[in-house]
Structures are given as structure tokens and as C-alpha cells.
């Protein structure tokens, strides 16, 4: 019984560590509509750019996509907060 409790507590502790809040993008004076527009544009731009080049396969392509997205959002004046 005691071992079962330890296992449950450990599992719950690990589950809590695995779920972190999504980062928030902030930009002075921007509205939710501004965010949605820039987010959509940057996602499309990063995906289009990623598929045009011969970068590689698998996780490398996903990392590049994320890098391009982050650069695009920062270029549009957004700051990422945890």
C-alpha cells in the first residue's frame, strides 16, 4: 500500500513538471486581433520558407520552422514571456 502511494505521488509530481504554461507574446499597444494577424502571418511565412529550402528531414525542419517563426514575431515587435 505504501509503495502504491509513493508511485502515485511521484507520477503526479512528474505530470506537474511536464505541463508548463504556454509562453505569452506581448507588444505594447497591440490588441488580440494584432496578435492573431501577426501570429498567422509568421506561421505561414515560417512554413513556406521551411518547405522551399533543402534543409533536411525530421526534427531539423521543425527546429528551423520554430526559429523562423520566433524571428518573424520578434521582427514584428513582439516579445515572448514565459
Protein Blocks (a to p, Z undefined) as FASTA:
>chain_A
ZZmmmmmmmmmmmmmmmpccddddddehiafklmmmmmmmmmmmmmmmmmmpcfbghjll
mmmmmmmmmmmmmmnopacdZZ
